[in-house]
Amino acid sequence: GPSSGAGRRIAGRAGHRQGGCAALAPRRALRHPRRVTTTAPPDPFWSRPAEAVLAALGATPGGLSTAEAAARLSRHGPNRIAAEGATPLLRLLLRQVESPLVLILVFGAALSAVLAEWVDAAIILTVVAGSALAGFWQEARAARAVEALRQRLALRCRALRDGASAEIPAEALVPGDVLLLAAGNLVPADGLVLEARDFLVSEAALTGESLPVEKQPGVVPTDAPPAARSNAVFAGSSVRSGTAKVLVVATGEATAFGALAARLAEAQPETDFARGVRGFGAMLLRVMVVMVLFVVAVNQALGRPLPDAVLFAVALAVGLSPELLPAVVSVTLSAGARALAARGVLVRRLPAIEDLGGMQVLCTDKTGTLTEGRVEVAAVLGPDGAASEEARRLAYLNAALETGIENPLDAALVAMGEAAGLSAEGVRKVDEIPYDFQRRRLTIVVEEASDPGVHRIIVKGAFAEVLSACGFVASDGGAEPLDEAWRAALADRFRAHGEDGFRVLALAERAVPGKPRYTAADETGLTFAGFLLFRDPPKADAAAAIAALSARGIAVKMVTGDNRHVAQHVARAVGLDARAMLTGAEIAAMRDEALWHAAPRTDLFVEIDPQQKQRIVIALQRAGLCVGFLGDGINDAPALHAADVGVSVEGAVDVARQSADVVLLGPDLDVLRQGVEEGRRTFANTLKYIRITVSANFGNMVSMAVAAPLLPFLPLLPKQILLNNFLSDLPMMSVGADRVDEEHGERPQRWDVAEVRRFMLVFGLLSSLFDLLAFGLLLFVISADERGFQTGWFLLSLWTEVAVVLVLRTARPAWRSRPAALLLASSAAVALAAFALPYLGGVSALFGFVPLGAAEMAALVGLVAAYVAANEAAKRWFWRRVSAAAPAAAHRA
C-alpha cells in the first residue's frame, strides 16, 4: 500500500543527498548536451522559473511540432523503463541456461572434458543446447504474443502537438512536450506545472505518502524534499482531481521513477501462483539433495571412481527436475493469453492467467458490473421530500462548474439541467474545493451577476458528511436551525430512498461575503438544501453471472463506497446475501485479526474508503483465499495492486487499468467467467506437465539409485539418462495445447504441493516397482549383458514415460478423454524413434546401445502394456481418495 515498507524505502532513497534519484534524474536530463538541444540550467527544474526551463528545452507553452517531436524521440528513445519493453531475444536465450539445473549439467560436461571423456561432454552439451533452443523458440513466440497484447494496452495521453491537443502513445512523449493531465490520468513523465486548476496528485509510489498533494505553478527551493516539490509532477504518480498543463522535462529511465529501477515491479506482492511455484521448488530441491548425497555415498562405499559417481548423481538430479517447465509455462500462458484476447480479456501479466484460474473470491464494485452503469437523475427533492427547483439549479451549477474527477453522477446532473433549460450564464466560478475520499464532498464557490460581492458556497456529497457540515435546513419560510427532529427526519428520508434502490447525495449551500480563496474550513454552517436521487438499475444478467461464478466455486463480494441501503437493494436483486454486511465504520473499529475472520463470511462491504478496499483484499488473502478484485476507479488502484489478480476494464481510468493484471474489454461478469475458465484450463495443463514429469522422473531416478549398488555396472550411463530425459520431454512441450476435461473448470485450480508430492510418490514408486520387474526380466530371463541391460532399460523407461502421459493426463479412464492431436502425434513419434535407436549404427554406438532380438522387444512391450494397465487402476484409486478428502478439507477451512 501507499504507506508500506516498500513505499517508505522509496521515499527514503528519493530524499537521499538533497533529493537523491528524484532530484538527480531530471537534473541529468537537463544537463547532458547530447540529450537536449540547448545549454541546460545548472539547477533542477523545480527551482527554475518556467520561462527558463522552456528556453533550456527549446520549447514553448504551445508544445512541439510533430517533426521536432519525432527528431527528439530518435535522440531520447521511447518514454519507457527498459523493464516495461519486450524481452530482448538474447536475454530470452540466456534465460534458458541460467537455471541452476542447467549449470549443473554444464559442470558435468566440464568435468567430463577434464577427464578426457569427450563423447560424454559433447552429448551433455548437445542435450543442453537442444533443450535451450527448444525452450528459446517457444518463449520467443510467447514473448511476441505478450508484446502484441502489451501494445494493445499501451498507455495513451494528451499533449499539444502543432499547437493543438492530440492523443498520442505515452511512449512517444519527449522532453519539451506540453502534456494535458486530468483526474484519473497516470503521469507518464517528469514535468513542470505550467498551469493548474484544483490539481491534486497522488505520489504514494514515490514518497510513500498516502494523501494526495496539490500542485500549482511556481518555484521551490533547490533542496526541497520530494513531497515539497509542489510545482513538479513525476512519472508513476496519478492525478486524483483537477486539470493541469505540464512541460515534460524527463522521460523514460531519466525520470525519477526510472532512476529508482522500476520499484513498482519489485513491490508487486507475491501472487497465489508464485507462492505455489516457490513451494514446489523447495520440495523438489529437498528430494534432489537427498538423492544426490545418497547416490554419491553409496557409489563411494562400493569403491567406484568419484568422477563417475558425481556425473551419475548430477544426471539423476537433473533427470528428476522438470527442466522444461519455464518453456512449458510460457507456451501455455501465451496460448491462454491469445485465447482470452479473442474473448475480450486482455492479459497484462501472463502469470495472472494461472491466478485467474485459482481465484476463489471476486471483490467487485457494483456500478457498471452489477448495475447497468447508466446513471440517471431520478429526482431532486427538497428537505421536506417535495421536488425543489432551487435544489435542481444548485445541483446543476455544482456539477457544470466542477473541474475535478469526471464521474457519471455529474454528467447526469448536467444532462438533467440542460434538458430543463438551465445554464451557468451570469454565474462566475470563484473557487473549487475538490472532492477527496476523506471529506467525501465537492464544493463550488460562485458569484452571480444578480448579487455581486456575495459568494455562494454550493456543496454536494455523501449524506452523512454533508449533513455534518450543516447548521440550518431550507424551508418555505427560509433557513431554520437544524435541530435533532430535523436530523432524524432527514436520516429517515435518506434511508427510505436508499432502500428503494436510489443512490442518494446530499446538497447544501451558504452565502458569504466574497474573498479570494476558500478551503475546507469554509464548509461549515451550511444550509441543507435537498436530496439528489440517482437510478442505476441492476443488470438483467448479473444474477445469472453471479450464479455461474458461484457454481464454479467463486464467491462474489460487493465492495462499494455507496451507502448500505442502496448496496443491500442491489445485492438482493443480484442474488447476494444482503444480511452478511460490514460497513466502513465497523471495519475501521476492527483489529486485523478480527477482519481476517469476518471477511470470508461477508458478502457486502459498504461505505468503504479506498484504503479499506485494500485491507479487505489482504484480509481475505490472510484467510488463505486467492482473491480477485474488479475495479475501474482512481480509488481502486491500491486494492488492484494488492489482489492476487487485479481486473479492470478498458474504459477505466489510467491508474486503475495500469494497476490491473487483466483488462476486460467490457464490464461484464460473464466475460470474466470465460476468463476464469481459460485460466483453469491453462493451470490444469501446467499441473498436468508437472505431475506426470516429476512422477515419471522420480520413479526412474529411484530405480537407478536403488539399482546402482546392486549391479556391477551403472544401470544407465549419464549420457543415456540425459537423452532419455530430453526425448521424454518432447511430447510434454505440447501439453499446453492439450484438451482439458470439463470438470477442471468447475472448481478453482490452486497449487497443492502436498498433492503433487503424493502424486509423485504413488506413481513414481509404481514406476519403480515395474522397473524392478524389468531388472528381473533383463537379468534373469533375457540374461542381458551390461550394454544389453542399459539398452533394454532405456527403451522400457522411455516407452513407459511416453505411454503414461496419455494415461495420467486425465482423471477419467484414458479412453474417455481424447488428447490433443499434437500430443498424440509427438508421443507416437518419440516411441518409434526410441524403437529405432538401437539399430541406427553410429548413433547406437555413440550412446552405448546394442540391437535387441524380437523376443526381447516383445517382452519389453508386454511389460509396458502391464504398466499402463496398473497406472490406470492406480489413477482411479488416487483420484477417488482426492475427491473424498476434498469436502473434509473444505469443511475444515
Secondary structure, 3 states (H helix, E strand, C coil): CCCCHHHHHHHHHHCHHHHHHHHHHHHHHHHCHHHCCCCCCCCCHHHCCHHHHHHHHCCCCCCECHHHHHHHHHHHCCCCCHHHCCCCHHHHHHHHHCCHHHHHHHHHHHHHHHCCCHHHHHHHHHHHHHHHHHHHHHHHHHHHHHHHHHHHCCCEEEEEECCEEEEEEHHHCCCCCEEEEECCCECCCEEEEEEEEEEEEECHHHHCCCCCEECCCCCCCCCCCHHHCCCEECCCCEEEEEEEEEEEEECHHHCHHHHCCCHHHHCCCCCHHHHHHHHHHHHHHHHHHHHHHHHHHHHHHCCCCHHHHHHHHHHHHHHHCCCCHHHHHHHHHHHHHHHHHHCCEEECCCCHHHHHHHCCEEEECCCCCCECCCCEEEEEECCCCCECHHHHHHHHHHHHHCCCCCCHHHHHHHHHHHHCCCCCCCEEEEEEECCCCCCCEEEEEEEECCCCCEEEEEEEECHHHHHHCEEEEEECCEEEECCHHHHHHHHHHHHHHHHCCCEEEEEEEEEEECCCCCCHHHCCCEEEEEEEEEECCECCCHHHHHHHHHHCCCEEEEECCCCHHHHHHHHHHHCCCCCCEEEHHHHHCCCHHHHHHHHHHCCEEECCCHHHHHHHHHHHHHCCCCEEEECCCHHHHHHHHHCCEEEEECCCCHHHHHHCCEEECCCCHHHHHHHHHHHHHHHHHHHHHHHHHHHHHHHHHHHHHHHCCCCCCCCCCHHHHHHHHHHHHHHHCCHHHCCCCHHHHCCCCCCCHHHHHHHHHHHHHHHHHHHHHHHHHHHHHCCCCHHHHHHHHHHHHHHHHHHHHHHHCCCCCHHHCCCCHHHHHHHHHHHHHHHHHHHCCHHHHHHCCCCCCHHHHHHHHHHHHHHHHHHHHHHHHHHHHHHHHHHHHHHHC
